[in-house]
Amino acid sequence: MKTLHKLLLIVAFIGFLQSADGAKETSVGILKAPQINSSNGLNTKDQYYDYMVANPSGSATPWTQQFCIKGSKGIVSLEIDSDGDYLGNTWWVKVPYSVTFYNAGGTVAATESGTLEVRYDQGSKITDLKDYVVYEPVSGASNQFLRAVVGIGSVTKSSNLASIPSNVLLKMELEVERQYTLGSSSPVVTVSNYSTLTATNYGLGYTGSLDYLLLNWSYLQGAEYYDLEYLFVDIGSKDETDAFDYDFRNATRVNLSENRYKLPLAYPKGWILYRVRGVGYDCNGNHTYGTWSSYSSGSATGVLRTSATNFPLVPSGTGQAQIVGWHGTEGALNWLHQTQFGEGAKRNSSLTFFDGSNRSRQSLLELSTSSRLIASQTLYDFQGRPAVDVLPVPIDHNGLKYYGPLNYYSSGTPFGRNHFDLNLGYPAMNSTYGNGAAKYYSPSNPDATDPTLANLPNAEGYPYIQKRFLNDGTNRLKAKSSPGPNHKINSNHELRVMYGTPGSQNELDRLFGNNVGYAEYYTKEIITDANGVGAVVYKDMAGRVIATGLAGGSNPNLSDVDFAPAADAIGANMLNNTLSLNQELITKKKFLISSNRTDTYTYTFPAISFSPSGSTNPCLSGFTSKPVKFDLSIQIYDEDGQPIGLGGNFANGVELTNLTSGQYNSASISFSGGFSPGTYTLVKKLSINQAAAESYRNQVKAHIINNAASCGLVDPVSQADCSCSSLCVQAVIYDQGWRIAGLDGTFPSMNDAIA
């Protein structure tokens, strides 16, 4: 083999590649044909090889003070550049080599040799575009590979090649994992966007818009990342020149790979303190920490200065902390600032403004990767319920502040509850005024020509989600729109929620059998989506879902469910009578309608007569039985408490008086109503006709008085041996006769029904 000192060493290219953490560096030497022959070679060195040889351990300035070597390896490769010229169907090249590796002291660490081969065979589809060998030191740090000298033997090639193709490359790579020693000095921190604040008491008197401090600090050798700590001190009731103590144990810390940071200015009036240090690693992988740019705690005095010298502000007291004054963010408003940190110091900061009742009015989202804010707002109805959620939109970033009304109904009139709640309206926002969602989702968007916004939808004045609530004290959701005019409230494409109970015991029994319990202990909800498809949900008393399913009939705009069974009608009595204090049989039954339909109802009640003749009291002997007379009222109300017409003679509801019991026993009262999806309440009142009752009372009274002597009715007044007028006697007789007759106001037992 030829000796290396006779070789012509050609270093075609040497590059230094550094990874993101600054620990792995690669040096590359490349030979291209026709230089790949036995007369040439490669000499590849680590970028610090000469420095390390000149400053060995034990010298006045050893290289080990600057860094340590954690590992290294050498890679010898022969490869075909795929971007080169096409050179036929089949060919190959073989290159024998020898490589000598040197350590940090300049002595030989290892010697290796081998042969590399590349080939291309179009017929057999065999392609070996790269052949390489990786060498790693077998001992410790003293024998790390920091220099590689490659010698080339006799190169052979396929017979169809006149010379080695120009796209064949021979490479020698040295990869060194180096850990730099962390510098002992502390970073120098500056604020690059504070010039507008220095002339106004270092920011405390500032009245402009500024949303962050741009902190910059000097590069520190060996720092893998930096720790930034910042602390806020509220002035409160103190004077601006009063001394205050600080302690960075209460600070917020952020780990940063860069030497700059935007510190959000979302604070009340006070002082912002900050400091920075570098963080590195030693050769064992342990953290090493640099010096903070200021002390951990101390006191600040005389912080308010009249000149802009020694900026950033350094107090004269102990601690030497760097301080910036801040006039306060929206001091007259209630607000909450929250920051979520992610990997790489990325953050999302939100600033939410509240009214005096702690209701959110405007929210701003600040992204560390964007120069704009994302603004959204919630509008409330007259009862303080969140009735309108406006779509979030990007707005120009003019500082962390309250941006006032973003959407308008007309010029100078912000969109609010007067427009959507007074008359249950569904108005459109005006896209001409403001800079909120109404303008953004419209042709009036000033950025409409931006290609990235080419597919931005036009909300046509409806860039919001509107909600309706039940007015029964529960404030449960009744209806919810979607953005756009086609899905607004009352468009038949909004989401609707209906609340009720199972229609009857039979309804639950068909699902669960007789083990389910009584229907009054369960609730039933129907949710109808934008396509009119209803979903029914049954819940128990604890709010747990026990069953779900589809509700309503087939939708002409949608495909039917495969193999759907035919629907069976369930008959049930809707009445559950309750006796009121006014001696009325009252039923209030809430029921749900999931699709447009017309329902027919029938009402029946049995024959009942007033017949005191069966009594054993002789005073009632001979009294003729009388039919009981009733008054009947049946109304069906919608969700807003408005009665609906029941068709025919009952357009204003069923209102019948002086009905004879049994009159509608076999021939029932029939009425029908047309219903759209919603929740309805049936109210039935059945009471004794008071005119008929009074007539019967008079007849009983007369009958008893006429038969007083024969039935032995004794006047208790005369027995008391006192004088009394005939009216007194009649009153006593009437009272006893009323009790005997059973007309003391007790409602007769009966079973009426609506089915």
ChimeraX attribute file (.defattr): number of C-alpha atoms within 10 A of each C-alpha:
attribute: neighborCount
match mode: 1-to-1
recipient: residues
	/A:1	8
	/A:2	11
	/A:3	7
	/A:4	16
	/A:5	7
	/A:6	9
	/A:7	16
	/A:8	13
	/A:9	17
	/A:10	17
	/A:11	16
	/A:12	15
	/A:13	13
	/A:14	18
	/A:15	15
	/A:16	13
	/A:17	13
	/A:18	15
	/A:19	10
	/A:20	9
	/A:21	13
	/A:22	15
	/A:23	17
	/A:24	19
	/A:25	18
	/A:26	21
	/A:27	22
	/A:28	23
	/A:29	24
	/A:30	22
	/A:31	21
	/A:32	16
	/A:33	14
	/A:34	13
	/A:35	16
	/A:36	23
	/A:37	19
	/A:38	17
	/A:39	16
	/A:40	19
	/A:41	28
	/A:42	26
	/A:43	20
	/A:44	28
	/A:45	23
	/A:46	24
	/A:47	17
	/A:48	12
	/A:49	18
	/A:50	15
	/A:51	13
	/A:52	19
	/A:53	16
	/A:54	16
	/A:55	17
	/A:56	16
	/A:57	15
	/A:58	9
	/A:59	9
	/A:60	8
	/A:61	12
	/A:62	16
	/A:63	19
	/A:64	15
	/A:65	11
	/A:66	14
	/A:67	16
	/A:68	16
	/A:69	21
	/A:70	18
	/A:71	19
	/A:72	21
	/A:73	18
	/A:74	26
	/A:75	16
	/A:76	23
	/A:77	21
	/A:78	24
	/A:79	20
	/A:80	21
	/A:81	14
	/A:82	10
	/A:83	7
	/A:84	11
	/A:85	10
	/A:86	9
	/A:87	12
	/A:88	11
	/A:89	12
	/A:90	17
	/A:91	18
	/A:92	20
	/A:93	21
	/A:94	18
	/A:95	21
	/A:96	17
	/A:97	19
	/A:98	18
	/A:99	21
	/A:100	18
	/A:101	26
	/A:102	20
	/A:103	21
	/A:104	27
	/A:105	19
	/A:106	17
	/A:107	13
	/A:108	15
	/A:109	21
	/A:110	18
	/A:111	14
	/A:112	11
	/A:113	16
	/A:114	12
	/A:115	17
	/A:116	20
	/A:117	19
	/A:118	21
	/A:119	20
	/A:120	19
	/A:121	14
	/A:122	12
	/A:123	8
	/A:124	9
	/A:125	9
	/A:126	11
	/A:127	15
	/A:128	13
	/A:129	16
	/A:130	17
	/A:131	16
	/A:132	16
	/A:133	13
	/A:134	11
	/A:135	17
	/A:136	15
	/A:137	18
	/A:138	10
	/A:139	9
	/A:140	10
	/A:141	15
	/A:142	13
	/A:143	22
	/A:144	25
	/A:145	29
	/A:146	28
	/A:147	25
	/A:148	27
	/A:149	19
	/A:150	26
	/A:151	25
	/A:152	24
	/A:153	22
	/A:154	13
	/A:155	16
	/A:156	15
	/A:157	18
	/A:158	14
	/A:159	9
	/A:160	12
	/A:161	14
	/A:162	8
	/A:163	13
	/A:164	21
	/A:165	21
	/A:166	15
	/A:167	17
	/A:168	21
	/A:169	20
	/A:170	25
	/A:171	20
	/A:172	26
	/A:173	23
	/A:174	26
	/A:175	22
	/A:176	23
	/A:177	20
	/A:178	17
	/A:179	25
	/A:180	22
	/A:181	19
	/A:182	23
	/A:183	19
	/A:184	13
	/A:185	14
	/A:186	19
	/A:187	23
	/A:188	15
	/A:189	19
	/A:190	16
	/A:191	17
	/A:192	10
	/A:193	12
	/A:194	19
	/A:195	13
	/A:196	12
	/A:197	21
	/A:198	22
	/A:199	16
	/A:200	18
	/A:201	19
	/A:202	27
	/A:203	23
	/A:204	20
	/A:205	16
	/A:206	18
	/A:207	12
	/A:208	12
	/A:209	12
	/A:210	21
	/A:211	18
	/A:212	16
	/A:213	17
	/A:214	15
	/A:215	20
	/A:216	18
	/A:217	20
	/A:218	13
	/A:219	15
	/A:220	22
	/A:221	15
	/A:222	24
	/A:223	23
	/A:224	22
	/A:225	18
	/A:226	25
	/A:227	18
	/A:228	22
	/A:229	19
	/A:230	18
	/A:231	19
	/A:232	22
	/A:233	18
	/A:234	16
	/A:235	16
	/A:236	10
	/A:237	6
	/A:238	11
	/A:239	9
	/A:240	19
	/A:241	13
	/A:242	12
	/A:243	14
	/A:244	18
	/A:245	13
	/A:246	18
	/A:247	15
	/A:248	20
	/A:249	11
	/A:250	11
	/A:251	17
	/A:252	12
	/A:253	17
	/A:254	17
	/A:255	16
	/A:256	19
	/A:257	17
	/A:258	14
	/A:259	19
	/A:260	17
	/A:261	18
	/A:262	13
	/A:263	14
	/A:264	17
	/A:265	18
	/A:266	23
	/A:267	20
	/A:268	17
	/A:269	22
	/A:270	19
	/A:271	24
	/A:272	20
	/A:273	20
	/A:274	22
	/A:275	27
	/A:276	27
	/A:277	23
	/A:278	30
	/A:279	22
	/A:280	23
	/A:281	18
	/A:282	16
	/A:283	16
	/A:284	8
	/A:285	10
	/A:286	9
	/A:287	12
	/A:288	15
	/A:289	17
	/A:290	22
	/A:291	17
	/A:292	18
	/A:293	21
	/A:294	20
	/A:295	15
	/A:296	15
	/A:297	15
	/A:298	16
	/A:299	16
	/A:300	22
	/A:301	16
	/A:302	14
	/A:303	22
	/A:304	18
	/A:305	15
	/A:306	11
	/A:307	12
	/A:308	15
	/A:309	10
	/A:310	8
	/A:311	16
	/A:312	18
	/A:313	20
	/A:314	19
	/A:315	20
	/A:316	13
	/A:317	16
	/A:318	13
	/A:319	18
	/A:320	18
	/A:321	26
	/A:322	22
	/A:323	23
	/A:324	25
	/A:325	27
	/A:326	24
	/A:327	22
	/A:328	20
	/A:329	22
	/A:330	16
	/A:331	11
	/A:332	7
	/A:333	12
	/A:334	15
	/A:335	22
	/A:336	13
	/A:337	17
	/A:338	11
	/A:339	13
	/A:340	10
	/A:341	12
	/A:342	9
	/A:343	8
	/A:344	12
	/A:345	15
	/A:346	14
	/A:347	15
	/A:348	15
	/A:349	18
	/A:350	20
	/A:351	19
	/A:352	21
	/A:353	20
	/A:354	15
	/A:355	12
	/A:356	8
	/A:357	7
	/A:358	10
	/A:359	17
	/A:360	19
	/A:361	19
	/A:362	21
	/A:363	23
	/A:364	25
	/A:365	22
	/A:366	23
	/A:367	15
	/A:368	15
	/A:369	9
	/A:370	10
	/A:371	12
	/A:372	18
	/A:373	22
	/A:374	18
	/A:375	24
	/A:376	20
	/A:377	23
	/A:378	19
	/A:379	20
	/A:380	19
	/A:381	18
	/A:382	11
	/A:383	11
	/A:384	11
	/A:385	15
	/A:386	18
	/A:387	22
	/A:388	21
	/A:389	17
	/A:390	22
	/A:391	20
	/A:392	19
	/A:393	21
	/A:394	19
	/A:395	18
	/A:396	11
	/A:397	16
	/A:398	14
	/A:399	18
	/A:400	22
	/A:401	19
	/A:402	17
	/A:403	14
	/A:404	10
	/A:405	17
	/A:406	20
	/A:407	25
	/A:408	22
	/A:409	20
	/A:410	15
	/A:411	10
	/A:412	10
	/A:413	12
	/A:414	19
	/A:415	19
	/A:416	18
	/A:417	19
	/A:418	13
	/A:419	17
	/A:420	19
	/A:421	16
	/A:422	10
	/A:423	9
	/A:424	12
	/A:425	13
	/A:426	17
	/A:427	14
	/A:428	22
	/A:429	24
	/A:430	22
	/A:431	26
	/A:432	18
	/A:433	19
	/A:434	20
	/A:435	21
	/A:436	24
	/A:437	28
	/A:438	31
	/A:439	26
	/A:440	25
	/A:441	23
	/A:442	21
	/A:443	18
	/A:444	15
	/A:445	20
	/A:446	11
	/A:447	12
	/A:448	16
	/A:449	10
	/A:450	9
	/A:451	9
	/A:452	9
	/A:453	12
	/A:454	10
	/A:455	8
	/A:456	14
	/A:457	13
	/A:458	19
	/A:459	22
	/A:460	19
	/A:461	22
	/A:462	28
	/A:463	29
	/A:464	24
	/A:465	20
	/A:466	23
	/A:467	23
	/A:468	22
	/A:469	17
	/A:470	16
	/A:471	14
	/A:472	9
	/A:473	7
	/A:474	8
	/A:475	12
	/A:476	14
	/A:477	17
	/A:478	19
	/A:479	21
	/A:480	23
	/A:481	26
	/A:482	19
	/A:483	20
	/A:484	18
	/A:485	20
	/A:486	17
	/A:487	19
	/A:488	24
	/A:489	22
	/A:490	15
	/A:491	12
	/A:492	18
	/A:493	19
	/A:494	24
	/A:495	24
	/A:496	25
	/A:497	25
	/A:498	24
	/A:499	21
	/A:500	18
	/A:501	18
	/A:502	21
	/A:503	21
	/A:504	18
	/A:505	16
	/A:506	16
	/A:507	15
	/A:508	20
	/A:509	15
	/A:510	11
	/A:511	10
	/A:512	13
	/A:513	11
	/A:514	12
	/A:515	8
	/A:516	15
	/A:517	13
	/A:518	13
	/A:519	18
	/A:520	13
	/A:521	13
	/A:522	21
	/A:523	18
	/A:524	21
	/A:525	21
	/A:526	27
	/A:527	22
	/A:528	26
	/A:529	16
	/A:530	17
	/A:531	13
	/A:532	23
	/A:533	19
	/A:534	25
	/A:535	17
	/A:536	18
	/A:537	19
	/A:538	20
	/A:539	17
	/A:540	16
	/A:541	10
	/A:542	8
	/A:543	10
	/A:544	11
	/A:545	14
	/A:546	11
	/A:547	14
	/A:548	14
	/A:549	10
	/A:550	16
	/A:551	17
	/A:552	19
	/A:553	15
	/A:554	14
	/A:555	13
	/A:556	7
	/A:557	8
	/A:558	10
	/A:559	8
	/A:560	11
	/A:561	9
	/A:562	6
	/A:563	6
	/A:564	7
	/A:565	7
	/A:566	6
	/A:567	8
	/A:568	6
	/A:569	6
	/A:570	11
	/A:571	11
	/A:572	14
	/A:573	14
	/A:574	18
	/A:575	21
	/A:576	15
	/A:577	18
	/A:578	13
	/A:579	14
	/A:580	11
	/A:581	7
	/A:582	9
	/A:583	15
	/A:584	18
	/A:585	21
	/A:586	19
	/A:587	19
	/A:588	17
	/A:589	18
	/A:590	19
	/A:591	19
	/A:592	21
	/A:593	18
	/A:594	26
	/A:595	19
	/A:596	14
	/A:597	13
	/A:598	10
	/A:599	12
	/A:600	12
	/A:601	14
	/A:602	15
	/A:603	18
	/A:604	20
	/A:605	21
	/A:606	15
	/A:607	15
	/A:608	17
	/A:609	14
	/A:610	17
	/A:611	16
	/A:612	20
	/A:613	16
	/A:614	12
	/A:615	14
	/A:616	10
	/A:617	13
	/A:618	15
	/A:619	25
	/A:620	23
	/A:621	16
	/A:622	12
	/A:623	17
	/A:624	13
	/A:625	12
	/A:626	13
	/A:627	16
	/A:628	21
	/A:629	22
	/A:630	19
	/A:631	17
	/A:632	18
	/A:633	15
	/A:634	20
	/A:635	20
	/A:636	22
	/A:637	17
	/A:638	16
	/A:639	15
	/A:640	11
	/A:641	11
	/A:642	11
	/A:643	17
	/A:644	18
	/A:645	19
	/A:646	22
	/A:647	16
	/A:648	12
	/A:649	11
	/A:650	18
	/A:651	14
	/A:652	15
	/A:653	21
	/A:654	20
	/A:655	13
	/A:656	13
	/A:657	15
	/A:658	16
	/A:659	16
	/A:660	18
	/A:661	18
	/A:662	18
	/A:663	16
	/A:664	18
	/A:665	15
	/A:666	10
	/A:667	12
	/A:668	16
	/A:669	15
	/A:670	18
	/A:671	20
	/A:672	17
	/A:673	19
	/A:674	13
	/A:675	18
	/A:676	16
	/A:677	21
	/A:678	22
	/A:679	22
	/A:680	25
	/A:681	19
	/A:682	17
	/A:683	16
	/A:684	21
	/A:685	19
	/A:686	21
	/A:687	20
	/A:688	21
	/A:689	17
	/A:690	13
	/A:691	12
	/A:692	16
	/A:693	17
	/A:694	12
	/A:695	11
	/A:696	18
	/A:697	18
	/A:698	13
	/A:699	13
	/A:700	23
	/A:701	21
	/A:702	16
	/A:703	18
	/A:704	26
	/A:705	17
	/A:706	12
	/A:707	16
	/A:708	18
	/A:709	11
	/A:710	10
	/A:711	15
	/A:712	10
	/A:713	16
	/A:714	13
	/A:715	14
	/A:716	12
	/A:717	14
	/A:718	11
	/A:719	8
	/A:720	8
	/A:721	8
	/A:722	8
	/A:723	9
	/A:724	10
	/A:725	8
	/A:726	8
	/A:727	9
	/A:728	13
	/A:729	17
	/A:730	16
	/A:731	12
	/A:732	15
	/A:733	20
	/A:734	20
	/A:735	14
	/A:736	15
	/A:737	24
	/A:738	18
	/A:739	11
	/A:740	18
	/A:741	23
	/A:742	14
	/A:743	18
	/A:744	11
	/A:745	12
	/A:746	8
	/A:747	14
	/A:748	14
	/A:749	6
	/A:750	11
	/A:751	12
	/A:752	16
	/A:753	17
	/A:754	17
	/A:755	14
